Amino acid sequence: MLVRALYSLLMWLLQPAVRAKLRRRAVQEPAYGQHVEERFGVYPALDIPLAPGQYFVWVHAVSLGETRAAAELITALRTALPGMRLLLTHGTATGRVQGQTLLQAGDVQVWQPWDTPAVAKRFLDHFTPRVGLLVETEVWPNMVAACKARHVPLCLVNARMSEKSLKQSLRLAWLARPAYAGLRAVWAQAAPDAARLAALGAPVQGVLGNFK
């Protein structure tokens, strides 16, 4: 808890730097200057409120490649879960543009929430997703902890982990291990990915190949 508290303090202190970086990037890619407050857990009211029996399934696809990979997953989810509405998050402008092609009426698309406890709380309070599916990468310690505390299953799907990423994560094992161990389930692209993820304590359930 102390380690994550220090991490949370750092992430809170970095918020002005994040805003400045977004302003710089928006000069070349205007999308980075749009809906900035979503990144910090501030959202408008839903255009279409959830009807009885409806619920959000949260899919996080950080960038363009992950969003393309998520297309097959989202199609399968709509078939299996007729009551779902899609909550789609991204970290990059290219991912967000591509993600617009996956939306249907009632779906919501927002920027990924910055990883502080307060922002994670506002995100979960606002959307109350039934489940979260992180595509390929992007495991954030505070969001994992917040979902676990609320009994929201958070899973890593189409998961990949390179040798370089594993070494980087092991250098921050005091933070990375609890985050990966806090996931509900992980399905890897290939056996080497599964082995590396398991080395971080991730609850690997199987190897399903690449969605793409």
VOZA-146949 format. One line per 10 residues: their letters; for each residue x, y, z of N, C-alpha, C, O. Coordinates in steps of 0.05 Angstrom, whole numbers, plus 5000, padded with zeros to 4 digits. Example, Ala and Ser with C-alpha at 12.3 -4.5 7.8 and 13.67 -1.06 7.14 Angstrom:
residues 2
as = 5264:4886:5156:5246:4910:5156:5264:4934:5156:5285:4934:5169 ~ 5257:4955:5142:5273:4979:5143:5258:5001:5157:5268:5023:5161
***
This chain:
residues 212
mlvralysll = 5017:4976:5000:5000:5000:5000:5017:5025:5000:5011:5045:4986 ~ 5039:5025:5015:5057:5048:5016:5069:5053:4989:5071:5076:4980 ~ 5077:5032:4975:5089:5035:4949:5069:5048:4929:5075:5066:4915 ~ 5045:5038:4930:5024:5049:4912:5017:5077:4919:5010:5093:4902 ~ 5018:5083:4945:5012:5111:4954:5033:5130:4943:5027:5152:4934 ~ 5058:5122:4943:5080:5138:4931:5076:5141:4901:5080:5163:4890 ~ 5069:5119:4888:5064:5120:4859:5040:5139:4854:5041:5155:4835 ~ 5019:5137:4870:4996:5154:4866:5003:5184:4869:4993:5201:4855 ~ 5019:5190:4889:5028:5217:4893:5043:5227:4868:5039:5250:4859 ~ 5061:5211:4857:5076:5218:4833:5057:5223:4810:5060:5243:4796
mwllqpavra = 5037:5205:4806:5018:5209:4784:5002:5234:4787:4995:5248:4768 ~ 4995:5241:4812:4980:5265:4817:4997:5290:4811:4987:5309:4799 ~ 5022:5289:4819:5040:5311:4814:5046:5315:4784:5052:5337:4775 ~ 5044:5294:4769:5050:5295:4740:5026:5307:4723:5030:5311:4699 ~ 5004:5311:4735:4980:5319:4719:4985:5346:4704:4977:5347:4681 ~ 4997:5366:4716:5002:5390:4700:5021:5385:4676:5017:5397:4655 ~ 5040:5367:4680:5058:5360:4658:5043:5346:4635:5048:5350:4612 ~ 5024:5329:4643:5007:5315:4623:4991:5335:4607:4989:5333:4583 ~ 4979:5354:4621:4963:5374:4607:4981:5391:4588:4972:5397:4565 ~ 5005:5397:4596:5023:5412:4579:5030:5396:4554:5032:5406:4532
klrrravqep = 5036:5370:4558:5043:5353:4536:5020:5351:4516:5024:5351:4492 ~ 4995:5349:4526:4972:5347:4508:4969:5373:4492:4962:5371:4469 ~ 4974:5396:4504:4973:5421:4489:4993:5421:4467:4988:5431:4445 ~ 5017:5411:4473:5038:5411:4452:5031:5392:4429:5034:5399:4406 ~ 5020:5369:4436:5013:5349:4416:4989:5359:4399:4987:5352:4376 ~ 4972:5374:4411:4948:5384:4397:4955:5403:4375:4939:5408:4357 ~ 4979:5415:4375:4987:5433:4354:4988:5418:4327:4980:5428:4307 ~ 4999:5393:4328:5001:5376:4304:4976:5358:4301:4968:5352:4278 ~ 4965:5349:4323:4942:5331:4323:4920:5342:4341:4920:5337:4365 ~ 4902:5358:4329:4882:5372:4346:4866:5355:4364:4856:5364:4385
aygqhveerf = 4863:5329:4358:4847:5311:4375:4857:5310:4404:4842:5306:4422 ~ 4883:5314:4407:4895:5314:4434:4886:5337:4451:4888:5337:4476 ~ 4876:5358:4439:4865:5381:4453:4836:5380:4458:4824:5398:4470 ~ 4823:5358:4450:4794:5355:4453:4787:5337:4476:4800:5316:4480 ~ 4766:5344:4490:4756:5327:4512:4777:5321:4533:4778:5299:4544 ~ 4795:5339:4538:4818:5334:4556:4809:5326:4584:4821:5309:4596 ~ 4787:5338:4593:4778:5332:4621:4770:5303:4625:4770:5293:4647 ~ 4764:5289:4603:4757:5261:4605:4781:5245:4617:4777:5226:4632 ~ 4805:5254:4611:4829:5240:4621:4831:5242:4651:4846:5227:4664 ~ 4817:5261:4662:4819:5266:4691:4792:5261:4705:4787:5271:4727
gvypaldipl = 4776:5245:4692:4752:5235:4705:4728:5253:4706:4711:5251:4723 ~ 4727:5272:4687:4704:5291:4686:4689:5285:4660:4700:5287:4638 ~ 4664:5277:4663:4648:5268:4640:4621:5281:4640:4609:5287:4661 ~ 4610:5287:4616:4582:5296:4614:4563:5274:4621:4570:5250:4621 ~ 4538:5281:4626:4517:5261:4630:4514:5245:4605:4519:5254:4583 ~ 4506:5220:4608:4502:5202:4585:4480:5213:4567:4459:5220:4577 ~ 4486:5213:4541:4465:5222:4522:4441:5204:4523:4418:5213:4521 ~ 4446:5178:4526:4425:5158:4528:4429:5143:4554:4447:5126:4555 ~ 4414:5148:4575:4417:5134:4600:4414:5104:4597:4401:5094:4578 ~ 4427:5089:4614:4424:5060:4614:4395:5052:4620:4383:5061:4639
apgqyfvwvh = 4384:5035:4603:4357:5025:4607:4359:5001:4625:4381:4989:4628 ~ 4337:4992:4637:4337:4968:4654:4348:4944:4637:4340:4940:4615 ~ 4366:4930:4650:4378:4907:4636:4402:4913:4620:4416:4895:4610 ~ 4408:4939:4616:4432:4947:4602:4455:4952:4621:4451:4958:4644 ~ 4479:4949:4611:4504:4954:4627:4527:4959:4607:4526:4952:4584 ~ 4547:4972:4618:4571:4977:4602:4591:4955:4604:4596:4944:4626 ~ 4602:4947:4582:4626:4930:4580:4648:4949:4571:4647:4960:4549 ~ 4669:4951:4588:4691:4970:4582:4713:4955:4567:4723:4934:4576 ~ 4720:4966:4544:4742:4955:4528:4763:4978:4525:4756:4999:4515 ~ 4787:4973:4534:4808:4993:4531:4828:4984:4509:4840:4963:4511
avslgetraa = 4830:5000:4488:4848:4996:4466:4864:5021:4463:4855:5040:4451 ~ 4889:5020:4472:4904:5045:4476:4909:5059:4449:4906:5084:4448 ~ 4917:5045:4428:4925:5058:4404:4912:5044:4380:4894:5028:4382 ~ 4922:5051:4356:4910:5042:4331:4910:5012:4328:4890:5000:4322 ~ 4933:4999:4333:4935:4970:4330:4917:4955:4349:4903:4936:4341 ~ 4916:4964:4374:4899:4951:4394:4869:4954:4387:4853:4937:4391 ~ 4862:4978:4376:4834:4983:4368:4826:4965:4345:4804:4955:4345 ~ 4843:4962:4326:4837:4944:4304:4834:4915:4314:4816:4901:4305 ~ 4851:4907:4333:4849:4880:4344:4823:4877:4359:4811:4855:4360 ~ 4814:4899:4372:4790:4897:4389:4764:4894:4373:4744:4886:4384
aelitalrta = 4765:4899:4347:4741:4898:4330:4728:4870:4331:4703:4868:4335 ~ 4744:4849:4328:4733:4822:4329:4721:4816:4357:4700:4803:4359 ~ 4735:4825:4378:4726:4820:4405:4699:4834:4409:4681:4822:4421 ~ 4697:4858:4401:4672:4874:4405:4649:4861:4390:4626:4860:4401 ~ 4654:4852:4366:4632:4838:4351:4623:4813:4366:4599:4808:4368 ~ 4642:4798:4377:4634:4774:4392:4619:4781:4418:4601:4767:4425 ~ 4628:4802:4431:4614:4811:4456:4585:4818:4450:4567:4812:4466 ~ 4581:4833:4429:4553:4841:4422:4535:4817:4417:4511:4817:4424 ~ 4546:4796:4406:4531:4772:4401:4525:4757:4427:4503:4747:4431 ~ 4545:4756:4444:4542:4740:4469:4527:4755:4490:4515:4742:4508
lpgmrlllth = 4528:4781:4490:4517:4798:4511:4497:4818:4500:4505:4841:4496 ~ 4473:4810:4495:4454:4829:4482:4447:4853:4499:4437:4873:4488 ~ 4452:4852:4525:4446:4875:4542:4469:4895:4544:4466:4916:4557 ~ 4491:4890:4531:4514:4907:4535:4513:4933:4519:4501:4934:4497 ~ 4525:4954:4530:4533:4977:4515:4563:4980:4517:4574:4975:4539 ~ 4576:4988:4497:4605:4989:4496:4615:5016:4508:4605:5037:4501 ~ 4634:5013:4526:4649:5036:4536:4678:5032:4526:4692:5014:4535 ~ 4686:5048:4507:4711:5045:4493:4730:5068:4500:4723:5091:4497 ~ 4754:5060:4510:4774:5081:4517:4799:5077:4501:4806:5055:4492 ~ 4813:5100:4498:4838:5100:4483:4858:5120:4496:4850:5137:4512
gtatgrvqgq = 4883:5116:4488:4903:5135:4497:4914:5153:4475:4926:5174:4481 ~ 4910:5145:4450:4921:5160:4428:4899:5169:4409:4877:5158:4408 ~ 4906:5190:4394:4886:5201:4375:4880:5181:4353:4857:5179:4344 ~ 4900:5167:4343:4895:5148:4322:4876:5125:4331:4859:5116:4316 ~ 4880:5117:4356:4862:5097:4367:4834:5107:4369:4815:5092:4363 ~ 4831:5132:4378:4804:5143:4381:4789:5145:4355:4766:5139:4352 ~ 4804:5155:4334:4791:5157:4308:4782:5130:4297:4760:5127:4288 ~ 4800:5110:4300:4792:5083:4291:4769:5072:4307:4752:5058:4297 ~ 4769:5078:4333:4748:5068:4350:4721:5078:4343:4701:5065:4350 ~ 4719:5101:4331:4693:5112:4323:4678:5093:4304:4653:5094:4303
tllqagdvqv = 4693:5078:4289:4681:5059:4270:4668:5035:4284:4653:5020:4271 ~ 4673:5031:4309:4663:5008:4324:4639:5015:4341:4628:4997:4353 ~ 4630:5040:4341:4609:5048:4359:4582:5044:4347:4578:5046:4323 ~ 4563:5038:4365:4534:5037:4357:4519:5056:4376:4530:5067:4395 ~ 4494:5060:4370:4477:5078:4386:4478:5069:4416:4474:5045:4422 ~ 4483:5088:4433:4484:5082:4462:4512:5076:4472:4517:5077:4496 ~ 4531:5071:4454:4559:5067:4462:4572:5093:4470:4562:5114:4463 ~ 4593:5091:4485:4608:5115:4495:4638:5111:4489:4649:5089:4493 ~ 4650:5132:4480:4679:5132:4475:4692:5155:4490:4683:5178:4487 ~ 4712:5149:4507:4726:5170:4522:4755:5164:4522:4764:5142:4516
wqpwdtpava = 4771:5184:4531:4800:5179:4535:4804:5161:4559:4787:5161:4578 ~ 4826:5146:4559:4832:5130:4582:4837:5148:4607:4849:5170:4604 ~ 4828:5139:4630:4832:5156:4654:4861:5155:4664:4874:5134:4664 ~ 4870:5178:4672:4897:5180:4684:4897:5165:4710:4877:5164:4725 ~ 4919:5152:4716:4919:5131:4737:4925:5143:4765:4945:5137:4777 ~ 4905:5158:4775:4905:5165:4803:4881:5153:4816:4861:5148:4802 ~ 4881:5149:4843:4857:5138:4855:4832:5154:4851:4810:5143:4847 ~ 4834:5181:4852:4811:5198:4848:4799:5195:4820:4775:5194:4817 ~ 4816:5195:4800:4806:5193:4773:4794:5166:4768:4773:5164:4755 ~ 4807:5145:4777:4796:5118:4774:4769:5116:4787:4750:5104:4776
krfldhftpr = 4765:5128:4811:4740:5128:4825:4718:5142:4809:4696:5132:4806 ~ 4725:5165:4798:4705:5180:4782:4697:5165:4757:4673:5165:4749 ~ 4716:5152:4744:4711:5136:4720:4691:5114:4727:4671:5110:4713 ~ 4697:5099:4748:4680:5076:4755:4653:5085:4766:4633:5072:4761 ~ 4653:5107:4781:4627:5118:4791:4609:5125:4768:4585:5121:4769 ~ 4620:5138:4748:4604:5149:4726:4593:5127:4708:4569:5128:4700 ~ 4609:5107:4701:4601:5087:4681:4593:5060:4693:4579:5045:4680 ~ 4601:5054:4717:4596:5029:4731:4597:5005:4712:4578:4990:4709 ~ 4620:5001:4699:4622:4978:4680:4619:4951:4694:4627:4948:4717 ~ 4607:4932:4681:4604:4905:4692:4630:4890:4690:4635:4873:4708
vgllvetevw = 4646:4895:4670:4671:4882:4666:4690:4900:4650:4680:4917:4635 ~ 4716:4898:4654:4735:4913:4639:4754:4894:4624:4763:4875:4636 ~ 4759:4900:4599:4776:4883:4582:4798:4901:4570:4793:4919:4554 ~ 4822:4897:4579:4845:4912:4569:4858:4896:4547:4864:4873:4550 ~ 4861:4909:4524:4871:4896:4500:4901:4898:4497:4912:4920:4494 ~ 4915:4876:4499:4943:4872:4494:4961:4881:4516:4977:4866:4527 ~ 4959:4907:4524:4978:4918:4545:4962:4937:4563:4938:4934:4566 ~ 4975:4956:4575:4962:4977:4590:4950:4967:4616:4926:4967:4619 ~ 4967:4959:4634:4958:4951:4661:4966:4973:4681:4990:4977:4685 ~ 4947:4987:4692:4952:5010:4709:4946:5003:4738:4923:4994:4744
pnmvaackar = 4965:5007:4757:4961:4997:4785:4937:5007:4799:4922:4992:4811 ~ 4931:5033:4798:4909:5044:4813:4882:5035:4801:4863:5030:4816 ~ 4880:5033:4775:4855:5024:4763:4850:4994:4770:4828:4986:4775 ~ 4872:4978:4769:4869:4950:4777:4859:4948:4806:4840:4933:4812 ~ 4871:4964:4824:4863:4963:4852:4834:4973:4856:4819:4961:4871 ~ 4826:4994:4841:4799:5004:4844:4779:4984:4834:4758:4980:4847 ~ 4784:4971:4811:4766:4951:4801:4764:4927:4820:4742:4916:4825 ~ 4786:4919:4831:4786:4896:4850:4769:4903:4875:4754:4886:4885 ~ 4772:4927:4885:4757:4935:4909:4727:4936:4904:4712:4931:4922 ~ 4719:4941:4879:4691:4942:4872:4680:4916:4860:4657:4914:4852
hvplclvnar = 4697:4896:4859:4690:4870:4848:4682:4872:4818:4664:4859:4809 ~ 4696:4890:4804:4692:4893:4775:4714:4876:4762:4738:4883:4765 ~ 4707:4854:4749:4728:4837:4737:4744:4853:4716:4732:4863:4697 ~ 4770:4854:4719:4787:4868:4700:4806:4848:4688:4822:4836:4702 ~ 4804:4844:4662:4819:4823:4648:4837:4834:4627:4831:4855:4615 ~ 4859:4821:4622:4877:4828:4600:4874:4808:4578:4878:4784:4582 ~ 4866:4817:4554:4860:4799:4532:4878:4804:4509:4888:4827:4505 ~ 4882:4784:4492:4901:4786:4469:4928:4796:4480:4942:4811:4467 ~ 4935:4786:4503:4957:4798:4518:4984:4791:4506:4989:4769:4496 ~ 5002:4810:4506:5029:4806:4497:5049:4818:4517:5043:4837:4531
msekslkqsl = 5072:4806:4518:5093:4816:4537:5120:4808:4524:5127:4785:4524 ~ 5135:4828:4515:5161:4823:4503:5181:4819:4525:5176:4825:4549 ~ 5204:4808:4518:5226:4804:4537:5235:4831:4548:5241:4833:4572 ~ 5236:4851:4531:5244:4878:4540:5224:4889:4560:5232:4900:4581 ~ 5198:4886:4554:5177:4896:4573:5178:4881:4600:5174:4893:4621 ~ 5184:4855:4598:5186:4840:4623:5209:4850:4640:5206:4854:4664 ~ 5232:4855:4628:5255:4865:4643:5248:4892:4656:5255:4898:4679 ~ 5235:4909:4640:5227:4936:4651:5208:4933:4674:5210:4946:4695 ~ 5189:4915:4672:5169:4910:4693:5182:4899:4718:5175:4906:4741 ~ 5201:4881:4714:5215:4869:4737:5232:4889:4752:5236:4887:4776
rlawlarpay = 5241:4910:4738:5256:4931:4752:5238:4947:4770:5246:4960:4789 ~ 5212:4946:4764:5191:4959:4781:5173:4938:4792:5148:4942:4794 ~ 5184:4916:4800:5168:4893:4809:5150:4900:4833:5128:4889:4835 ~ 5160:4917:4850:5144:4925:4874:5118:4938:4866:5099:4938:4882 ~ 5116:4949:4842:5091:4961:4832:5078:4943:4812:5053:4940:4812 ~ 5093:4931:4794:5082:4915:4772:5069:4889:4782:5048:4882:4772 ~ 5082:4875:4800:5072:4849:4808:5044:4851:4820:5026:4836:4813 ~ 5039:4869:4839:5011:4871:4850:4991:4879:4828:4968:4870:4829 ~ 4999:4895:4809:4981:4903:4788:4973:4879:4771:4949:4875:4766 ~ 4992:4864:4762:4986:4841:4745:4972:4819:4761:4953:4806:4751
aglravwaqa = 4980:4816:4786:4966:4795:4803:4938:4803:4809:4921:4786:4815 ~ 4931:4829:4808:4905:4839:4814:4884:4835:4792:4861:4840:4796 ~ 4894:4828:4768:4875:4823:4746:4858:4798:4752:4867:4780:4766 ~ 4834:4797:4741:4817:4774:4745:4827:4750:4728:4827:4727:4737 ~ 4835:4756:4703:4844:4735:4685:4860:4747:4662:4857:4771:4656 ~ 4877:4731:4650:4894:4740:4628:4894:4718:4606:4897:4694:4613 ~ 4889:4726:4581:4891:4707:4559:4913:4718:4540:4910:4741:4530 ~ 4933:4702:4535:4957:4712:4520:4955:4705:4490:4939:4688:4482 ~ 4970:4720:4475:4972:4714:4446:4988:4689:4440:4980:4673:4422 ~ 5009:4685:4455:5027:4662:4449:5039:4652:4475:5038:4666:4495
apdaarlaal = 5050:4628:4474:5061:4615:4498:5084:4632:4511:5084:4634:4535 ~ 5102:4644:4495:5123:4661:4508:5111:4685:4523:5120:4692:4544 ~ 5090:4697:4511:5076:4719:4525:5064:4709:4552:5067:4722:4572 ~ 5052:4685:4551:5039:4674:4575:5060:4669:4597:5055:4675:4620 ~ 5083:4659:4589:5104:4653:4609:5115:4679:4621:5119:4680:4645 ~ 5118:4699:4605:5128:4725:4616:5108:4738:4634:5115:4749:4655 ~ 5083:4737:4626:5062:4748:4643:5059:4733:4669:5055:4745:4690 ~ 5061:4707:4668:5060:4690:4693:5083:4697:4711:5080:4696:4736 ~ 5106:4704:4700:5129:4711:4716:5124:4736:4732:5138:4741:4752 ~ 5105:4753:4724:5097:4777:4738:5074:4772:4757:5064:4790:4771
gapvqgvlgn = 5065:4747:4758:5043:4740:4776:5015:4743:4764:4995:4741:4778 ~ 5014:4747:4737:4988:4749:4724:4974:4722:4724:4986:4701:4720 ~ 4947:4722:4728:4932:4698:4728:4925:4689:4700:4903:4692:4690 ~ 4945:4678:4686:4942:4669:4658:4923:4645:4657:4927:4625:4670 ~ 4903:4648:4640:4883:4627:4637:4887:4610:4612:4877:4587:4611 ~ 4902:4621:4593:4906:4605:4569:4919:4622:4547:4923:4646:4550 ~ 4924:4609:4524:4936:4621:4501:4916:4618:4478:4909:4596:4471 ~ 4906:4641:4468:4885:4640:4448:4893:4650:4421:4876:4652:4403 ~ 4919:4657:4417:4927:4668:4391:4921:4698:4390:4912:4710:4410 ~ 4926:4710:4367:4923:4739:4363:4896:4745:4351:4888:4733:4331
fk = 4881:4763:4362:4855:4771:4351:4857:4780:4322:4839:4775:4306 ~ 4880:4792:4315:4883:4803:4288:4883:4780:4267:4885:4785:4243
***
